[in-house]
């Protein structure tokens, strides 16, 4: 084929049963012009080396499984064109996570941070379903919609300089998610979440490096969300201060 | 010995149906404990990729009666009418509940939830969140499920066998993918919610995880699979990748165009009448195939074959960006086409399985303690052809019902001999250990999978005939020997995806066998099952459900009656 060319894919390999530390392995493979990085990994898995371990599923940039560092930058590999790179492409597991094996990182810590921000509607009172739906204006929807678009691919944790220094930092995706519920007119739980946000590892740990927003494959702006959450917390705290003094 | 964990209800699969079932269990009984077992993290489940919306009556110009009849007619009269009645009644409650759980539905000016038109639906009753309803529904359910400490997740656990003793399902054997250790996860009820098996076919909207696991698990225990011959080809997938371009594109007014620039659904008779692009999926997919056959397909050099165009340009950038932003993103990223300026190349693509584990209206299978819901199940809502946007609502309505019934029944089930169940899981552990790195013959997983895909595309495509379906049955039987001759390379216990692929391939082979067996036994055309040698529907001989059983001697085919009601079968035309 006229378009046929080859590339060398340099993949991080690590099997905790055998390896003390990660190593790299090079695969020279034929590639096609329209391939994503994931297509190259799947080619290796199917035709060259079935022992390679990586996660993937939807291959349409919505399930969030296939995040990896490509030439050092966090990418969703099913969305990232292989043709954007030269003859050698390095694929590594996401940074700032323990590696389970090869390109597979451990997700449980992320899930715990996620749960910490109470990512569910906290109602003022339980309403029966027979009461039907809430009303919400388009403008109210837009106040939180973009923060509901996170696919949990964890690229922002791989990019975040704070996560790398402060492993307990809630991190961009979790804070943006908590903020998403705080901004939702149907929710009444912001006081609870803001306590968590103000705690150690909360919003004030963010140094506004903005790396999270830059690597997000879904154009969510976690950094913007965190800054909004900081502001809300300062206001919330100040207000609480005034009320408490008023009570005395 | 394997690790043993005990819960009241074990749910396999953490997509729309599994999560809804889990919440239903703990809401019905706050003291109950649920194991939510998934081979991925739940937010990776394929519910995530549904785009267009979820159906439920919401508007003054609509009625339960109309939603009911649209569904019956869409099913080509093979849907069970008691099930459909229950479904349309529960649908608005379930979607209201989803709204209260925070799903960011798109809104009307007055703040009520907005609805859009969908194929085969008489009026606008599809609730949507731009064009990512599946993503938002899955995340709303998953995040809501985190409220409940008694929903215990076992993420990245692959179920290899149902544990069955004395005619009662009492749990599952599951491989912890991270450690490679087998666990016995015991519960007095098991609910299968693992989705469909689109990866049986080469060209599909389905993600890599859609390997028919729950269907195969039940089938191997002698539970019949129902109506498996009915598989849905979605009319609009991207050529090459099969990535879904939602029906909402047509709901919002998009056109299908052939190589002559003709809007063929309005100029030629494909049975969809004035519905045109909003006809049901089976008919639109056939129309596209016939256009290609007639030489009016759009040809490009290369491997993707001929296709049609989906034209959205007349909608304008504002509508596309506000209602179909994901379609624009997908078209640009995966087809190098901006739908604001160019038509999108599309062709029919395998999307959904109407068939599944035969269950009753409570989600109960023909094995005590076993339930199924969602695409895994065949509760007979969809019959021979599902209407777009009914399946997400199905996950909610029947996920909830299965959960409620599974916990109610688990209280009065007598204890099963636990040691026997654990022994079965132990044996599974041994089997998996032997399989790691096993050397057999010269076959590979990808080689056998490609042959399976070829067989099923040839034998069970949009159009079928007896010769090709019969050949699929024979070829699949022969492929078993090749499966047994696969050699494996990965000996590691940790995150061994080769072992997973091997077990998934077995599930795909089992599911494929039931599809081909169902197909060859239905000598008529109904809904999505279009036989060129039997072009008409034959109610006299085939107004029944198909059942395929696995027995020691091979497959056994049987039938069971359709539950009719107030709607008598008539010729299906629009």
Interface residues (C-beta under 8 A of the other chain):
Chain A: X15 X16 X17 X18 X34 X45 X46 X47 X49 X50 X51 X53 X54 X55 X56 X57 X58 X59 X60 X61 X62 X63 X64 X65 X79 X100 X101 X102 X104 X107 X108 X111 X114 X115 X119 X120 X121 X123 X127 X129 X130 X132 X133 X134 X135 X136 X137 X138 X140 X141 X144 X145 X148 X149 X151 X152 X177 X181 X184 X186 X187
Chain B: X40 X41 X43 X44 X45 X46 X48 X49 X93 X96 X97 X99 X100 X101 X102 X104 X105 X106 X107 X109 X110 X111 X112 X113 X132 X135 X136 X139 X143 X144 X146 X147 X155 X178 X207 X208 X209 X240 X241 X243 X244 X326 X329 X330 X333 X334 X336 X444 X445 X446 X488 X489 X490 X492 X493 X494 X495 X496 X497 X498 X501
